[in-house]
Amino acid sequence: MDLDEVSTITRRRTMKENHKMKNSWEAMSKARTAKYQAYKKTVMPIIKEIQASGVKSLQGIADALSDREIKTRYGKDIWHPSQVKNLLER
């Protein structure tokens, strides 16, 4: 086996591994998106309820969510206005 054959085999193996990695990244991305959408479905009605009660600022909504002990997407107890903004915009 000469050097060109070894190089070709190595290149093919690398391309195959890259393809597998790409597929796994795509699968993880889809799963993450689905999880986010499911979380958003549970939190948005609560945010709408808070807004209906007269609270309009992002800080006010964040404080209300924290007061109601609603966990953030990552399981934290404290909400920040940027988290509320991201939910409302996406």
N, C-alpha and C positions, 0 to 999 in steps of 0.2 A: 504494500500500500504506500503510495507516494504522498508527498505533502499536500498536493492539491486535493486528493481524495479525502484525507483527514480533515482538511479545511472545509470541504463541502459537507461532510458528515456533521461536523461541529456546528456549522451554520444552520443546517436543517434542524438539528436538535434544539438549538437556541430559538429558532423561529417557532417551533412547536411549543416550547416552554413559554415563550412570550404570548402566544395565542391562548394558552391555558390561563395565564395570569390575567390577560385582558378579560376573558370570560368570567373569571372569579371576581374581578373588580366590578364588572357590570352587574353581576348578581348581587354583590354587596350593596351597590348603589341603589338598585331597585328595592332591596329589602329595607334599606335605611329610609328611602322615600315613602314606602308603604307604612312604615312605623310612624314616621312624622305625620302623615296624613291621618292615620288613626288617632294619634294624640290630639291633633288639631280638632278633629270632630268632637272630642270630649270636652275640650277647653273652650272652644268658640261659643257654645251656648251660654257658658258662665260669663264670658266677657260681654256678650250681648246683653245679658241680664244686668250686669254692672253698669253698662252704658245706659240702659233704659232707666236705671234708678237715678240718673243725672250725672254720673261721673264720666267726664269726657277726656281728661288729660291722661297721657300714658302713665305718668307717675301715679295718678289716682287709681287707675286700673291695676297697676302693679301692686300698689299697697292693698287694694281690696282682695286681690288673689292671694297675697301673702297672709292677710288677716283671716281668710277663709281656709287657710292651710292647704291650698291647692299646690301640689308639687309641680315644679318646672319639668320640662322635658327630660332633664338629667337628674331628677329626683331631689332637687334642692328646695328648701323652704322659702327662700327669699326671691322675689321677682324683681326684675329691673325693667325700666321703661323700654329699653332696646329689645327685650324679649317679647314684650307686648307688641311693639311696632313690627317686629318680624312676623309674628303670627297674623297680624292684621293685613300686612302687605302681600303675603304669599298665598 
